[in-house]
Structure formats: structure tokens, C-alpha cells
Amino acid sequence: MDILTLFITVPLLTVLALVFAKGLERARFIAMIGSLIQLGMSVNLVFAYFKEKAINSDIMVFTRDLVWFKEFNIHYNIGVDGISVALLVLTSIVVLAGVFISWKMKDLPKEFFISLIILSIGVYGFFISIDLFTMFVFFEIAVIPMYLLIGIWGSGPREYSAMKLTLMLMGASAILLVGILGIYFNSNADGGPLTFSILEIAQVNIPVEAQKLFFPLTFIGFAVIGALFPFHTWSPDGHASAPTAVSMLHAGVLMKLGGYGVFRVAMYLLPEGALHWSWFFIILSAIGVIYGAFAAIKQTDLKYINAYSSVSHLGLVLFALLMLNKTAWNGAILQSLSHGFMTALFFALIGMIYGRTHTRDVTKMGGLLKVIPFISVIYVIAGLASLGLPGFSGFVAEMNIFVGAFEHEDMFYRVATIISVSAIVVTAVYILRVVGMMLMGPIKNEAYLKLEKVTWYEKTGIMLLLIPIVGIGVAPLWLSNMILESIQPFIQAVL
């Protein structure tokens, strides 16, 4: 079996083992072992990728192509470049951290872990697919479990939040399907057969008018899951009602499908459409960056603060991709990775705080640094990374984005960049405000003096997410070079 198909097979075997598991202990042990194996596979893939690229100059490596539906030329066609390898590592780390953070799950634990692992199958499959139809199938597999995970194991208005998320993402999927079919039926413009293969379509000169028509459909179809303004409203409600591990996967991994799909499909296959429409979506993305930051200031619920922060930070990903610039693109991928680790860490910490204080309202907290110092210190570190402090992954990503965006001589691009940069200041405001209100000052509730200590599995989940944030910030070149090498084919196609 090839190295990439294992990313589908191992989670499936984990699900099968969970089906026959009995009791909480066995369920979480199986979920942990399966997730550990996935992390080991992703780390092994990084080393295998560098070894393969030393002798193989192909755009995608470890490719496999099997006919699925011959009549429509649909294939199980998989492969990876440096971008998808990095996102596979992100996914495996967040999934494993989510399992540890959910260690005490007592309400239908077996079914919870099954749904969580099925979601990861969809994400893994999406990142390795180079056939549009197969990619779309895995996209749907990743989205559907969210309804169950929020609707069954969530809190608050969970049915409303689950339904809103599902309907908006399914609506975006319908739009995306139209865009994909538009690409498919124009994939024979040079006289060849109709195909869903991304690599084959990239060599076809799709008519400019068709690109202008289908680019916005494809872009919106993917970007909605990446919290594109004004289609972002499903995200904060979904986060607020989701259990901790689901929020971690939701923001840390699932929302990355949007930026990746925009880059891999919309930008790469419809470059003329991207050039034609970029100004319009740059405006929406810039609004999203600023709106998300200011909305976070107005919130008092920790989950809503982090949810709107995600809208702002993911707006930067779309903003950078639309700059059609190598440096900005590098920043967009780095931001996707950085945000994935940071937001998963934030939601893990929020879940730990809520589990002890039984509130997410920062106005009711105070002095937590004195009673839960480990959680408090890590929260401060995550906050500093989020506002772009040098030495953390957020700084590396945002520097690439803003430097690349400002390279444009056109005043429109530069004004949009200056507007987006101002979000950094707003981010600092709401991060420092939360830290001051929640962690500093006197202890507002005497019950906090008896808060439960941090457990080994909580510390393990936290450290899994913290190490990459620091690692990327301190030594970003190896990752940046891997991404830049993979961006080269996109530069040739779009620029």
C-alpha cells in the first residue's frame, strides 16, 4: 500500500476498532493509538518527501492513479507537494491533541471518537487529492460529521448552531460543485478528453470567459469554510456550541480546507479569473480582517473572542492569496499553519478553563494566574503568538503576508494592505484585555482556590500544539523553503 493511502486506511481501521470497543478506557486508548500512528506517519512523510524531492522534480510526489468511474474519467488520484505535507502534519497533531483534551469524555465516548476520526479522514483525503471529484467527496466527508459532533455533544443552542453550520457549508458546497463542473466541462478546451485531474487541467487553456464565470463560484465555494466575509456567521456560533476538541479541529484544521482549495483549485486552474476578480475579493477579505478583530473586542465569551479572532486571521490567508504574489502566498500558507496550531491551542485552553471555572465570561473571572499558573502562562504565550510577536509562528506568517502585499505598486493594493495591517493593533487590544481581566488582579471567586490541577493528558495535548508555534517562529526557513518550492508551479501558471 502506498504511503498516502495509509492516511485513509489507518483512520478507517481506527474507526472499525472503535466500533467494537467496549467502555471509555478502551475507546480513548484506541483513539489515542490510532492518532499516534497518524502523527508518526505524517512525520515519516516529511522525511520521505525531502528524500523523494532530491531525486524527483515532479510537481507532486508519491502519486497514485486508479480509475474510479471510467465513464466520467473520475480517478482516485492522489499526491502531495510541500504545502499538503505541511497541512497533513498540522492535521495529525491537532487530531492527537484533540483526543488528549477529550480524555474525560463520558457521554457516548465511542461514538464521539468515531465521528472525530471520520472528520479527520475527510481532511486527510482532501489534502492528498489531485482529482477534483475525489477532492469534493472528501470535502463533504469532512463537513458532515460536524453536524453530529455539535448537535449531540455541544452545549447551549447546539441544534441551532449545528444546523446553521451545516446549511451554510452545504450551500457553499452546492456553489462549489457548479464551479467544479464548470472547470470539468471546459477541461477539453485544447481538444483532449474531459478530466477532473488538477495536473491535467492546469495544462489546458480554459477560455477566459469561462474562467471569469466559474472563478467566483469556485472561490466562494471554498472560501465560505475559510470564513469569508460576509459568509462567516456560521463559524462563531459553531465554535461557541461545539465541544472543545471539535472547536480545535473546526478552527485548527477544517477551516484550512478553504484557503487550500482556493489556492490549489481556483487560483491554479482559473488564473485569468483570479486576475479579473481579485480586487473584489480583496475588499471582502480586508473587511473580514478588520471586522473580525473589532468584533473580538466586543465579546466577553472566550469562545466568541477566539472565533472572531479566527475570522480575522483567516481573512489574512484569503487576502494574501489574492495578492497573486510569491512572498504573500508563502505567508498565506504559513498563516494557515500558524493559525491552525494557535487557534487549536486557544480552544484547548478555553476548554480547560471552562471545565474548572464553569464560565467563559471574562468579566466574571480574575486572578487565574495564581491558581492555574500552567494554563495561564500558556494562554499568555498563545496570545503573544496571535498578535504577531517575533519568535513565534504568527510573526513569520504575517511578515511574509504584509511585505508581499506591499510589493504591489498599485495604490489599491497598498491601501488594502495598510487597512489590514491595522488589525494587528486591534488584535493586541483584545488579547491584552482578556489577559488582564481573566488572569491578573485579585481572585474574584473563592471557589477558584480549589480548582483542579492540570492533568498529564491535558499537558500533553497543550505541548503538542505549543512546540510547533515556537518551532516555526524560531526556525522557519526549512518550512518556508519547502513551501516556496511548491509554489513555483502556481507562479508559472498565474503570474
C-alpha positions in Angstrom: 0.0 0.0 0.0 1.3 3.5 -0.9 2.4 5.9 1.8 -0.6 8.3 1.2 -3.4 5.8 1.1 -2.3 4.9 4.7 -3.7 8.3 5.7 -7.1 7.0 4.8 -6.7 3.4 5.8 -5.3 3.9 9.3 -8.1 6.2 10.4 -10.6 3.7 8.9 -9.1 0.9 10.8 -9.2 3.1 14.0 -13.0 3.7 13.4 -13.5 -0.1 12.9 -11.7 -0.9 16.1 -13.7 1.8 17.9 -17.0 0.2 16.7 -16.1 -3.0 18.6 -14.6 -1.2 21.6 -16.3 -1.6 25.0 -16.0 1.1 27.7 -14.4 4.5 28.0 -10.9 3.2 28.7 -10.7 1.1 25.5 -12.4 3.8 23.3 -9.9 6.5 24.3 -7.0 4.1 24.2 -7.8 3.1 20.6 -8.4 6.7 19.6 -5.0 7.7 21.1 -3.1 4.8 19.4 -4.7 5.5 16.1 -3.9 9.2 16.3 -0.3 8.5 17.4 0.2 6.3 14.4 -1.2 9.1 12.2 1.3 11.5 13.7 4.1 9.0 13.2 3.0 8.6 9.5 3.0 12.4 8.9 6.5 12.9 10.5 7.8 10.0 8.4 6.2 11.6 5.3 8.2 14.8 5.9 11.5 12.9 5.8 10.3 10.7 2.8 9.2 13.9 1.0 12.6 15.6 1.3 14.3 12.3 0.2 12.0 11.9 -2.8 12.3 15.6 -3.9 16.1 15.2 -4.0 15.7 12.8 -6.9 12.3 13.7 -8.3 11.4 17.1 -9.8 7.7 16.4 -10.4 5.2 18.9 -9.0 3.5 16.1 -7.0 5.3 13.1 -5.4 4.1 9.7 -4.2 1.3 9.9 -6.8 -1.1 7.1 -7.4 -3.8 7.0 -10.1 -6.6 4.4 -10.1 -9.7 4.6 -12.3 -12.8 5.1 -10.2 -15.6 5.9 -12.7 -14.3 5.4 -16.2 -17.3 6.9 -17.9 -16.7 10.3 -16.4 -12.9 10.0 -16.2 -13.0 10.1 -12.4 -9.9 8.7 -10.7 -8.6 8.0 -7.2 -5.7 10.3 -8.0 -3.5 11.3 -5.1 -0.2 13.1 -4.5 1.5 15.7 -2.3 3.8 18.7 -2.5 5.4 20.6 0.3 2.1 22.5 1.1 0.0 19.4 1.5 2.7 17.6 3.5 2.8 20.5 6.0 -1.0 20.5 6.3 -1.1 16.8 6.9 1.3 17.2 9.8 -0.9 20.0 11.2 -3.9 17.7 10.9 -2.3 14.8 12.7 -1.0 17.0 15.5 -4.4 18.7 16.1 -6.3 15.3 16.0 -4.0 13.8 18.6 -4.2 16.9 20.8 -7.9 16.8 20.5 -8.0 13.2 21.7 -6.0 14.0 24.8 -8.1 17.1 25.5 -11.2 14.8 25.2 -9.7 12.2 27.6 -12.5 12.7 30.2 -15.4 12.5 27.6 -18.0 10.3 29.2 -21.1 11.0 27.1 -21.1 8.4 24.3 -17.2 8.4 24.1 -17.0 5.7 21.5 -19.4 7.5 19.1 -17.6 10.8 19.8 -14.2 9.5 18.8 -15.7 7.7 15.8 -17.1 11.0 14.5 -13.9 12.8 15.2 -11.8 10.3 13.3 -14.2 10.3 10.3 -13.8 14.0 10.1 -10.0 13.6 10.0 -10.4 11.1 7.1 -12.2 13.7 5.1 -9.4 16.3 5.8 -6.6 13.9 5.0 -8.3 12.8 1.8 -8.9 16.4 0.8 -5.2 17.4 1.2 -3.9 14.4 -0.8 -6.4 14.5 -3.6 -5.4 15.8 -7.1 -8.7 14.8 -8.7 -11.4 17.4 -8.4 -14.2 14.9 -7.9 -12.3 12.9 -5.3 -11.4 16.1 -3.5 -15.0 17.2 -3.4 -16.1 13.8 -2.0 -13.5 14.1 0.8 -14.6 17.7 1.4 -18.1 16.5 2.1 -16.9 13.7 4.3 -15.0 16.3 6.4 -18.0 18.6 6.8 -20.9 16.2 7.5 -19.6 14.9 10.9 -19.6 18.4 12.3 -23.4 18.4 12.5 -23.3 15.3 14.8 -20.4 16.5 16.8 -22.0 19.8 17.6 -25.6 18.7 17.6 -25.1 15.8 20.0 -22.0 16.7 22.1 -22.3 20.5 22.0 -23.7 22.9 24.6 -26.0 26.0 24.5 -28.1 26.3 21.4 -26.3 23.4 19.8 -29.1 22.3 17.5 -29.3 25.8 16.0 -25.5 26.1 15.7 -25.2 22.7 14.1 -28.0 23.3 11.6 -26.7 26.8 10.7 -23.2 25.5 10.1 -24.4 22.5 8.1 -26.8 24.5 5.9 -24.2 27.3 5.1 -21.5 24.8 4.3 -23.8 22.7 2.3 -24.9 25.8 0.4 -21.3 26.6 -0.3 -20.7 23.0 -1.4 -23.5 23.4 -4.0 -21.9 26.5 -5.3 -18.5 24.8 -5.4 -19.9 21.8 -7.3 -21.2 24.1 -10.0 -17.7 25.7 -10.2 -16.0 22.2 -10.4 -18.4 21.1 -13.1 -17.7 24.3 -15.0 -14.0 23.5 -14.8 -14.6 19.9 -15.9 -16.7 20.7 -18.9 -14.1 23.2 -20.1 -11.2 20.8 -19.4 -11.2 19.7 -23.1 -10.7 23.2 -24.5 -7.4 22.1 -26.1 -9.1 19.1 -27.7 -8.3 16.4 -25.1 -10.8 14.3 -23.1 -12.8 15.8 -20.2 -10.9 15.3 -17.0 -11.1 16.0 -13.3 -7.3 15.8 -12.9 -5.9 19.0 -11.4 -2.5 18.5 -13.0 -4.0 17.8 -16.5 -6.5 20.7 -16.3 -3.6 23.1 -15.4 -2.1 22.4 -18.8 -5.3 23.3 -20.6 -6.1 26.8 -21.8 -9.6 27.2 -20.4 -11.4 30.0 -22.2 -11.1 33.4 -20.4 -14.8 34.0 -20.3 -15.3 30.6 -18.7 -12.6 31.4 -16.1 -14.3 34.7 -15.3 -17.6 32.9 -14.8 -16.5 30.0 -12.7 -13.8 31.6 -10.6 -16.1 33.4 -8.2 -18.2 30.2 -7.8 -15.2 28.1 -7.0 -13.6 30.8 -4.8 -16.8 31.4 -2.7 -17.5 27.6 -2.5 -14.1 27.1 -0.8 -13.8 30.4 1.0 -17.0 30.1 2.9 -15.4 27.4 5.0 -12.5 29.7 5.4 -14.8 32.3 7.0 -15.0 34.7 4.0 -16.9 37.9 5.0 -19.9 38.2 4.9 -20.5 34.4 4.9 -18.6 33.9 8.2 -21.5 33.9 10.6 -21.8 30.1 10.9 -18.3 30.0 12.4 -18.7 31.9 15.8 -22.0 30.1 16.6 -20.5 26.8 15.7 -17.4 27.4 17.9 -19.5 28.6 20.8 -21.6 25.4 20.9 -19.0 22.8 19.9 -17.2 20.7 22.5 -13.5 21.6 23.0 -11.9 19.0 20.7 -14.4 19.8 17.9 -13.6 23.5 18.2 -10.0 22.6 17.9 -10.5 20.6 14.7 -13.1 23.0 13.4 -10.8 26.1 13.5 -7.4 24.3 13.5 -8.0 22.0 10.6 -11.4 22.1 8.9 -11.3 25.8 8.1 -7.9 25.3 6.4 -9.7 23.5 3.6 -11.0 26.8 2.4 -7.6 28.5 1.8 -6.1 25.3 0.4 -8.9 24.8 -2.0 -8.8 28.4 -3.2 -5.1 28.1 -3.9 -5.0 24.6 -5.3 -8.1 24.8 -7.5 -9.5 28.3 -8.0 -6.1 30.2 -8.4 -4.2 27.4 -10.1 -6.8 26.3 -12.7 -8.5 29.7 -13.3 -5.7 32.2 -13.3 -7.4 34.7 -15.6 -10.4 34.6 -13.5 -8.3 35.2 -10.4 -6.7 38.3 -12.1 -10.2 39.6 -13.1 -11.9 39.1 -9.7 -9.0 39.6 -7.2 -9.9 43.3 -6.5 -13.5 42.4 -5.4 -12.5 39.6 -3.1 -9.6 41.6 -1.7 -12.1 44.1 -0.5 -14.2 41.4 1.2 -11.1 39.8 2.7 -9.8 43.1 4.1 -13.2 43.9 5.6 -13.2 40.4 7.2 -9.7 41.0 8.7 -10.8 44.3 10.3 -14.3 43.2 11.2 -13.2 40.0 12.9 -10.7 41.9 15.0 -13.1 44.6 16.2 -15.9 42.1 16.8 -13.5 40.2 19.1 -13.0 43.3 21.2 -16.8 43.5 21.8 -17.1 39.9 23.1 -16.9 38.7 26.7 -17.3 34.9 25.9 -13.8 33.4 25.5 -15.0 31.1 22.6 -16.6 34.0 20.7 -13.4 36.1 21.2 -11.3 33.3 19.7 -13.9 32.6 17.0 -13.9 36.2 15.7 -10.2 36.3 16.0 -10.2 33.3 13.6 -12.3 35.2 11.2 -9.7 38.0 11.2 -6.7 35.7 10.9 -8.2 33.5 8.2 -9.2 36.7 6.3 -5.5 37.3 6.1 -5.0 34.0 4.4 -7.5 34.8 1.6 -6.2 38.4 1.4 -2.6 37.1 0.9 -3.7 34.5 -1.8 -5.5 37.3 -3.7 -2.3 39.4 -3.8 -1.0 37.0 -6.5 2.5 37.4 -5.2 5.1 34.7 -4.2 6.0 36.3 -0.9 2.4 36.8 0.1 1.5 33.3 -1.0 4.3 31.9 1.2 2.8 34.0 4.1 -0.7 32.7 3.4 0.4 29.0 3.8 2.5 29.8 6.9 -0.5 31.7 8.3 -2.7 28.7 7.7 -0.3 26.5 9.6 0.3 29.1 12.4 -3.4 29.8 12.9 -4.1 26.1 12.9 -1.8 25.5 15.9 -2.6 28.7 17.7 -6.4 28.5 17.5 -6.4 24.8 18.4 -4.3 25.8 21.4 -6.6 28.6 22.4 -9.7 26.4 22.3 -7.9 23.7 24.3 -7.0 26.2 27.0 -10.6 27.7 26.9 -12.0 24.2 27.4 -9.7 23.6 30.3 -10.6 26.9 31.9 -14.3 26.4 31.4 -14.1 22.9 32.8 -12.7 24.3 36.0 -14.5 27.6 36.4 -17.7 26.7 34.7 -17.8 30.0 32.9 -16.4 31.5 29.7 -17.3 35.1 30.6 -14.1 37.0 31.2 -15.9 39.7 33.3 -16.6 37.0 35.9 -13.0 35.8 36.2 -9.9 37.3 37.7 -6.6 36.2 39.3 -6.5 32.8 37.5 -2.7 33.1 37.2 -2.5 32.5 40.9 -4.5 29.3 40.9 -3.9 27.7 37.5 -0.4 29.1 36.5 0.4 26.5 33.8 -2.8 27.2 31.8 -2.4 31.0 32.4 1.2 31.1 31.2 0.4 29.1 28.1 -2.6 31.3 27.4 -0.3 34.4 27.5 2.2 32.7 25.1 -0.6 31.8 22.7 -1.9 35.4 22.9 1.6 36.8 22.1 1.9 34.5 19.2 -1.6 35.6 17.9 -0.7 39.2 18.0 2.5 38.5 16.0 5.3 38.7 18.5 8.7 37.9 17.0 9.9 34.4 17.9 6.5 32.8 17.3 4.9 31.4 14.1 2.4 34.3 13.8 5.2 36.9 13.2 6.8 34.8 10.4 3.5 34.4 8.6 2.3 38.0 8.9 5.6 39.5 7.9 5.5 37.5 4.7 1.9 38.5 4.0 2.3 42.2 4.5 5.7 42.5 2.9 4.5 40.6 -0.1 1.2 42.5 -0.3 3.0 45.9 -0.1 5.3 44.9 -3.0 2.5 45.9 -5.4 3.0 49.4 -6.8 -0.7 49.8 -7.4 -2.2 52.1 -4.8 -5.3 50.0 -4.3 -3.2 47.0 -3.1 -1.2 49.2 -0.8 -4.2 50.9 0.8 -5.8 47.5 1.3 -2.6 46.3 2.9 -2.4 49.3 5.3 -6.0 48.7 6.3 -5.3 45.0 7.0 -2.1 45.8 8.9 -4.1 47.9 11.4 -5.8 44.7 12.6 -2.5 43.8 14.4 -3.1 46.7 16.8 -6.7 45.7 17.4 -5.6 42.1 18.0 -3.2 43.4 20.7 -6.0 45.2 22.3 -8.4 42.3 22.7 -5.6 39.8 23.6 -4.2 42.1 26.4 -7.7 42.9 27.6 -8.5 39.3 28.1 -5.2 38.5 29.8 -5.7 41.5 32.1 -9.3 40.7 33.1 -9.0 36.9 33.3 -5.5 36.2 34.6 -4.4 39.3 36.5 -5.8 41.1 39.6 -7.5 39.6 42.7 -9.2 36.3 42.7 -12.9 37.1 42.2 -14.3 33.8 43.3 -13.1 31.9 46.4 -14.1 28.6 44.7 -11.2 29.2 42.3 -8.7 28.4 45.2 -9.8 24.7 44.8 -9.5 24.4 41.1 -8.4 21.0 39.7 -4.8 20.7 38.8 -3.7 20.2 35.2 -3.5 16.5 34.3 -0.8 14.7 32.3 -3.1 14.3 29.3 -4.0 17.9 29.2 -0.4 18.9 29.4 0.5 16.5 26.6 -2.2 18.0 24.3 -1.0 21.5 25.1 2.6 20.8 24.4 1.8 19.1 21.1 0.4 22.4 19.9 2.8 24.8 21.6 6.0 23.2 20.2 5.2 23.9 16.5 4.3 27.5 17.3 7.7 28.1 18.9 9.5 25.9 16.4 8.2 27.7 13.3 8.9 31.1 14.9 12.5 30.3 15.8 13.5 28.2 12.8 11.1 28.9 9.9 13.4 28.6 6.9 13.1 24.8 6.3 9.4 25.1 6.2 9.4 28.3 4.2 11.7 26.9 1.6 9.6 23.7 1.3 6.5 25.9 0.7 8.3 28.2 -1.8 9.5 25.2 -3.8 5.9 24.0 -4.1 4.6 27.5 -5.0 6.7 27.6 -8.2 4.2 25.8 -10.5 1.5 28.3 -9.3 3.7 31.2 -10.1 4.2 29.9 -13.6 0.5 29.4 -14.1 -0.8 32.6 -12.6 1.8 35.3 -12.9 
